[in-house]
Each structure stands twice: as structure tokens, then as C-alpha cells.
Amino acid sequence: MKLVFLDIDGVLNNTNYTIYIFEILGRDKAYEIIKEDLDIFDPISLELLCKLIDKFKNDIRVILSSTWRLNQKGIDKVKEKIFGVLGYEIPFDITKRHKDMIRGYEIEEYLSNNNLLGEDYIIIDDDTYDIIGNKYKGNMNFGEHMVECNHDIGFQGKEYLKAYEILKGE
């Protein structure tokens, strides 16, 4: 089983694409889209994520580790976007909130509680301070599983290639 721990802000939506949408559509129309869709997903980032998922479609699970997992509307929107591009559904789950709200512990607990410690996985995120930084003092070294995005551009070609190599076992 291949696992993708997925953040949203700074990964599927990013600063540059959001600014672009505001410039093209204007403030009022852009805010209307955000109100309806919760946010503006970069189609390139979304397409690349779905391309990655499709490479392992019979053996992959996406686990939402983003704050978007904290409300059902956010969870539903992420699933709708991903499944809409894929054209099919895949196993999808969320991490549980840790008492310290440190995502490294949340990911560690998810892997441990679901007997997935030996599986191939990646963590796609733009904020790593509580996963591989000094806030996380857990038992796992997530560095070799980390696919760090720049929040200005999100999940792009370089991140796609790194994610694919990690999941493929290279």
C-alpha cells in the first residue's frame, strides 16, 4: 500500500495562483468562488497530484493531514476535487488530531494505529516545522518521506518527481 499524507494550503492552492485568479477575475468574483469552493485549487497542482495517484491507483490511499480535515465540508471538497479529476474513487482517510496539535505525532499515530509502519508513504506539505522540525520529538524520521512544497507555487513538477521516486522505492 502506498500512502499519501496530504496538506492542502500551500500544496493544492498556492499564493501565485490565487493572486493570478484575483487579477484575472477581480476581487468580487474571486471571493465568490472561494465562498462556494472554499478555496481556489491550482489546476496544475491538482492534475499532478492526480497523475501521481493514478500511477498507483490499485494500491494507494490518500490521508488528509491538513487542517481541512477538521470539518466535513473541507473533507468533502478535497475528495470532490481529487475524485473529479481522477474519474474514480480511491481509499481516503484523515489523521486524527493529536492533543499537542503536532502533525508529526498525528502521522506517526496514524501509521501505528493502522498497522502501516512498513508501508511506502510520502508527506506532501509546505509547513514542515511540526513534522521534521524541532516541534516533533517522536520516534520516526520523516525526512526521507517528506515532499516539501513552496507555498508560493505549491505541488509542481519537481515535487511530483520526488513523490513518485519515493513511492516507487527509489
C-alpha positions as CSV (number, residue, x, y, z in Angstrom):
1,M,0.0,0.0,0.0
2,K,1.3,3.5,-0.9
3,L,0.2,6.3,1.4
4,V,0.0,10.0,0.6
5,F,-0.3,12.3,3.7
6,L,-1.7,15.4,2.1
7,D,-1.8,19.1,3.1
8,I,-3.9,21.5,1.1
9,D,-2.9,25.1,1.8
10,G,0.4,25.7,0.0
11,V,0.1,22.4,-1.8
12,L,-3.0,22.3,-4.0
13,N,-3.7,26.0,-3.6
14,N,-0.8,28.5,-3.6
15,T,-0.1,32.1,-3.4
16,N,0.8,32.7,-7.0
17,Y,-2.2,31.0,-8.5
18,T,-4.6,32.8,-6.0
19,I,-3.1,36.2,-6.9
20,Y,-3.5,35.3,-10.6
21,I,-7.2,34.4,-10.2
22,F,-7.8,37.7,-8.3
23,E,-6.1,39.6,-11.1
24,I,-8.0,37.8,-13.9
25,L,-11.5,37.6,-12.3
26,G,-11.4,40.6,-10.0
27,R,-11.8,40.6,-6.2
28,D,-15.6,40.1,-6.1
29,K,-15.7,37.1,-8.5
30,A,-12.7,35.5,-6.8
31,Y,-14.3,35.8,-3.4
32,E,-17.5,34.3,-4.8
33,I,-15.5,31.3,-6.0
34,I,-13.8,31.0,-2.6
35,K,-17.1,31.2,-0.8
36,E,-18.6,28.4,-3.0
37,D,-15.5,26.2,-3.3
38,L,-13.8,27.1,0.0
39,D,-10.6,27.9,-1.9
40,I,-9.0,28.1,-5.3
41,F,-7.1,24.9,-6.3
42,D,-4.3,25.3,-8.7
43,P,-5.3,23.1,-11.7
44,I,-1.6,22.2,-12.4
45,S,-1.0,21.1,-8.8
46,L,-4.3,19.1,-8.7
47,E,-3.6,17.5,-12.0
48,L,-0.1,16.4,-10.9
49,L,-1.3,15.0,-7.7
50,C,-4.0,13.0,-9.5
51,K,-1.4,11.8,-12.0
52,L,0.7,10.6,-9.1
53,I,-2.3,8.8,-7.5
54,D,-3.2,7.2,-10.9
55,K,0.3,5.7,-11.2
56,F,-0.5,3.6,-8.1
57,K,-4.3,3.6,-8.3
58,N,-4.8,0.0,-7.3
59,D,-2.5,0.3,-4.2
60,I,-2.8,3.8,-2.8
61,R,-4.6,5.7,-0.1
62,V,-4.8,9.5,0.5
63,I,-4.8,10.6,4.1
64,L,-5.7,14.2,4.6
65,S,-3.4,15.7,7.2
66,S,-4.3,19.3,6.5
67,T,-6.5,21.5,8.8
68,W,-9.1,20.9,6.0
69,R,-9.8,17.6,7.8
70,L,-11.2,19.4,10.8
71,N,-14.6,19.9,9.1
72,Q,-16.7,17.8,6.9
73,K,-17.2,20.4,4.2
74,G,-13.4,20.7,3.8
75,I,-13.0,16.9,3.6
76,D,-15.9,16.6,1.1
77,K,-14.4,19.4,-1.1
78,V,-11.0,17.8,-1.2
79,K,-12.5,14.4,-2.1
80,E,-14.7,16.0,-4.8
81,K,-11.8,17.8,-6.4
82,I,-9.5,14.7,-6.4
83,F,-12.1,12.2,-7.4
84,G,-13.4,14.6,-10.0
85,V,-10.1,14.8,-11.8
86,L,-9.3,11.1,-11.4
87,G,-12.8,10.0,-12.6
88,Y,-12.8,7.3,-9.9
89,E,-12.6,7.0,-6.1
90,I,-9.7,5.7,-4.1
91,P,-9.4,4.9,-0.4
92,F,-9.4,8.2,1.5
93,D,-8.9,8.9,5.2
94,I,-7.9,11.6,7.7
95,T,-5.4,11.9,10.5
96,K,-6.8,12.4,14.0
97,R,-6.0,15.5,15.9
98,H,-3.2,15.0,18.5
99,K,-3.6,16.7,21.9
100,D,-0.5,18.8,21.1
101,M,-1.7,19.5,17.5
102,I,1.7,18.5,16.1
103,R,1.3,16.8,12.8
104,G,4.3,14.6,13.2
105,Y,2.6,12.9,16.1
106,E,-0.6,12.7,14.1
107,I,1.1,10.9,11.2
108,E,3.0,8.6,13.5
109,E,-0.2,7.6,15.3
110,Y,-2.0,7.1,12.0
111,L,0.7,4.7,10.8
112,S,1.0,2.9,14.1
113,N,-2.7,2.6,14.8
114,N,-3.5,1.3,11.3
115,N,-0.6,-1.2,11.2
116,L,1.0,0.7,8.3
117,L,4.5,1.3,9.7
118,G,6.1,-0.9,6.9
119,E,4.3,0.8,4.0
120,D,5.7,3.2,1.5
121,Y,4.5,6.7,2.2
122,I,5.0,10.4,1.4
123,I,4.1,13.5,3.2
124,I,3.3,16.4,0.9
125,D,3.3,19.7,2.8
126,D,4.6,23.2,2.7
127,D,5.0,23.7,6.5
128,T,7.3,21.1,7.9
129,Y,8.2,22.6,11.3
130,D,5.9,20.2,13.2
131,I,6.8,17.2,11.0
132,I,10.5,17.2,10.5
133,G,11.3,20.3,12.5
134,N,12.1,20.8,16.2
135,K,8.5,20.7,17.4
136,Y,8.2,17.0,16.6
137,K,10.1,14.8,19.1
138,G,8.6,11.5,18.2
139,N,10.1,8.1,17.2
140,M,10.1,8.5,13.4
141,N,12.3,10.2,10.9
142,F,10.0,11.6,8.3
143,G,12.8,13.4,6.4
144,E,13.1,10.7,3.6
145,H,9.3,10.7,3.2
146,M,8.9,14.5,3.0
147,V,7.9,16.2,-0.2
148,E,8.1,19.9,0.7
149,C,6.3,22.4,-1.4
150,N,7.0,26.1,-1.7
151,H,3.7,27.8,-0.6
152,D,4.1,30.3,-3.4
153,I,3.9,27.7,-6.2
154,G,2.5,24.5,-4.5
155,F,2.9,21.0,-5.8
156,Q,4.6,21.2,-9.2
157,G,6.8,19.1,-11.4
158,K,9.8,18.9,-9.1
159,E,7.7,17.8,-6.2
160,Y,5.8,15.3,-8.4
161,L,9.0,13.6,-9.4
162,K,10.3,13.4,-5.9
163,A,7.0,12.0,-4.7
164,Y,6.9,9.4,-7.5
165,E,10.5,8.3,-6.8
166,I,9.8,7.9,-3.0
167,L,6.6,5.9,-3.6
168,K,8.3,3.8,-6.3
169,G,11.0,3.0,-3.8
170,E,13.9,4.8,-5.5
